[in-house]
Amino acid sequence: MRVGRYWALHHPALFVGAVAATSVVASMLLTSVAVAVSGTADATMWWVSLLIALVVPTSVSVPISKLILGLVKEAEDARREARWLADVDPLTGAMTRRRFIELAEPALVPPSRDPHGAPTGCSVLLIDIDEFKAVNDTHGHLAGDLVLSVIAAHCSSVLGPHEALCRWGGEEFVLLLRGDGHRARIVAEELRGQIAGLHESRAELPCAISISVGVASGHWPLDAAIAAADAALYRAKRGGRNRVVSAEDRPDAALCAVEGSA
């Protein structure tokens, strides 16, 4: 079955020809057997039977094989679409949570070092859109969808090779980055600054938007990395939003910054 599907999808002309040839050969064999069993020695009858054996299967098998080919392609397209929907969030183009977990888990191994001593581990950024519910409630869900897609596009723009963006759920995104916590913190701050200034450059956005980011580096397995980033994100929210907090920061760092500026 798999072999037939492969030839139907990748070599359709050969598939149609093979079906037609098989039908002709089978029909010729059956005709020869029928003539032999009937005991007729009439050459004309034999040639007429042979002609029928050639023409009828060819005229029937070609449209049938094309129909089969069409059904196989439709089934394959449906399978690919289902797979795409399972792997990609259709609104933002980010990975789904299920697909991200499949890919990220093997990457979050205990951090190693290259021959020069530089860390080669991974970092996780947990990003939450500040006051996103208010955007939906005030400006409508279409405006909320626009905000999600714009932020996802900015997050995607910072990805390098073997890095990933996931829509974790609702207004939360996860970035998996290569490298140590220092690079992750720089990327997070750049993203936060870019998104905070979007309202001035993107007239279609309904309001000013900002993000809070929790950063975790050197944590494994994946659930531990997400938990560490989530705890850092919670501190960023408590610290006033529109800020980046790392899991390695002191737990009261964000609050101290707010209290010191009050």
Secondary structure as UniProt FT lines:
FT   HELIX           2..10
FT   HELIX           12..38
FT   HELIX           43..87
FT   TURN            90..92
FT   HELIX           97..107
FT   TURN            115..116
FT   STRAND          122..129
FT   TURN            130..131
FT   HELIX           132..139
FT   HELIX           141..157
FT   TURN            161..162
FT   STRAND          164..169
FT   TURN            170..171
FT   STRAND          172..178
FT   HELIX           181..196
FT   HELIX           198..201
FT   TURN            203..204
FT   STRAND          211..217
FT   HELIX           222..238
FT   TURN            239..240
FT   STRAND          244..246
FT   TURN            247..248
FT   TURN            251..252
FT   HELIX           253..261
//
